[in-house]
Amino acid sequence: MVVIEKETVGNIPLLHVVAEQKRNDKLPLIIFIHGFESIKERNVQYAYMLADKGYRVLLPEAIEHGERAAGQVNAANFWKIVLTTIHELPLIKNAYAEKGLVDENRIGVAGTSMGAIITLGAMMQYNWIHTGVSLMGTPAYMEFARYQMKMMEHQGMKLPFSEEQVEEQLAMLRPYDAAAHIDQF
């Protein structure tokens, strides 16, 4: 039987999905990240199927979403959400690895939409991620950010950034941009 438990790592709420008889075993780990304006619970079906095949699956809640919502989910803070989630992944992985519950040679990250974008950026940062699955996500962070700004302007939104500030923000995304560093894959 597969069990789904609500847990917290630091201030990050997550769902822990694992086969009950393997709950205390060292297992391959998959961290599965939800999409923009979604919640962790919307990916339970993937986690259940993976746990049934012998994986330990963690579904964290991204900032400004679900249990962590503060009314700030909008296109203007999309990249803050993405980068914060990338930086939280080691905390999540380490919490379970320190308990001896993770086969550290078999760690994967997967996600849908924004979660897929996070997956690809995280793979650029962490060599402990051995497998990544991007469902509907772009690896081209800078190109996508430019596209988002154009769409916001097209919708009549005035961006509160100077051109110099825009370039600074894009430069912050460069280390996570898998399209700009395709040779690392």
Solvent accessible surface area in square Angstrom, and as a share of the most:
residue,aa,sasa,rsa
1,M,160,0.72
2,V,17,0.10
3,V,21,0.12
4,I,82,0.42
5,E,49,0.22
6,K,144,0.61
7,E,51,0.23
8,T,89,0.52
9,V,19,0.11
10,G,75,0.72
11,N,113,0.58
12,I,2,0.01
13,P,15,0.10
14,L,1,0.00
15,L,7,0.04
16,H,7,0.03
17,V,0,0.00
18,V,0,0.00
19,A,8,0.06
20,E,75,0.34
21,Q,132,0.59
22,K,70,0.30
23,R,77,0.28
24,N,125,0.64
25,D,66,0.34
26,K,131,0.55
27,L,13,0.07
28,P,15,0.09
29,L,1,0.00
30,I,23,0.12
31,I,0,0.00
32,F,7,0.03
33,I,1,0.00
34,H,0,0.00
35,G,6,0.06
36,F,56,0.23
37,E,116,0.52
38,S,19,0.12
39,I,55,0.28
40,K,2,0.01
41,E,71,0.32
42,R,148,0.54
43,N,7,0.04
44,V,34,0.19
45,Q,91,0.41
46,Y,75,0.28
47,A,0,0.00
48,Y,103,0.39
49,M,111,0.49
50,L,49,0.24
51,A,0,0.00
52,D,92,0.48
53,K,158,0.67
54,G,12,0.12
55,Y,66,0.25
56,R,0,0.00
57,V,0,0.00
58,L,0,0.00
59,L,1,0.00
60,P,4,0.02
61,E,1,0.01
62,A,2,0.01
63,I,24,0.12
64,E,20,0.09
65,H,4,0.02
66,G,35,0.34
67,E,97,0.44
68,R,38,0.14
69,A,60,0.47
70,A,71,0.55
71,G,71,0.68
72,Q,90,0.40
73,V,43,0.25
74,N,66,0.34
75,A,44,0.34
76,A,71,0.55
77,N,23,0.12
78,F,10,0.04
79,W,38,0.13
80,K,122,0.52
81,I,0,0.00
82,V,0,0.00
83,L,20,0.10
84,T,38,0.22
85,T,4,0.02
86,I,0,0.00
87,H,99,0.44
88,E,18,0.08
89,L,0,0.00
90,P,29,0.18
91,L,104,0.52
92,I,1,0.01
93,K,17,0.07
94,N,57,0.29
95,A,25,0.19
96,Y,4,0.02
97,A,18,0.14
98,E,147,0.66
99,K,131,0.56
100,G,34,0.33
101,L,22,0.11
102,V,3,0.02
103,D,34,0.18
104,E,87,0.39
105,N,120,0.61
106,R,128,0.47
107,I,2,0.01
108,G,7,0.07
109,V,2,0.01
110,A,7,0.05
111,G,0,0.00
112,T,19,0.11
113,S,45,0.29
114,M,1,0.00
115,G,0,0.00
116,A,0,0.00
117,I,10,0.05
118,I,0,0.00
119,T,0,0.00
120,L,25,0.12
121,G,0,0.00
122,A,0,0.00
123,M,48,0.22
124,M,17,0.07
125,Q,71,0.31
126,Y,37,0.14
127,N,142,0.73
128,W,40,0.14
129,I,13,0.07
130,H,96,0.43
131,T,77,0.45
132,G,28,0.27
133,V,70,0.40
134,S,42,0.27
135,L,63,0.31
136,M,155,0.69
137,G,23,0.22
138,T,37,0.21
139,P,50,0.32
140,A,14,0.11
141,Y,0,0.00
142,M,28,0.12
143,E,122,0.55
144,F,56,0.23
145,A,6,0.05
146,R,108,0.39
147,Y,115,0.44
148,Q,25,0.11
149,M,32,0.14
150,K,135,0.57
151,M,71,0.32
152,M,18,0.08
153,E,99,0.44
154,H,151,0.67
155,Q,134,0.59
156,G,68,0.65
157,M,92,0.41
158,K,183,0.77
159,L,24,0.12
160,P,108,0.68
161,F,89,0.37
162,S,58,0.38
163,E,125,0.56
164,E,126,0.56
165,Q,86,0.38
166,V,16,0.09
167,E,80,0.36
168,E,95,0.43
169,Q,87,0.39
170,L,6,0.03
171,A,63,0.49
172,M,104,0.46
173,L,7,0.04
174,R,114,0.42
175,P,67,0.42
176,Y,22,0.08
177,D,4,0.02
178,A,1,0.01
179,A,49,0.38
180,A,39,0.30
181,H,46,0.21
182,I,117,0.60
183,D,125,0.65
184,Q,114,0.51
185,F,117,0.49
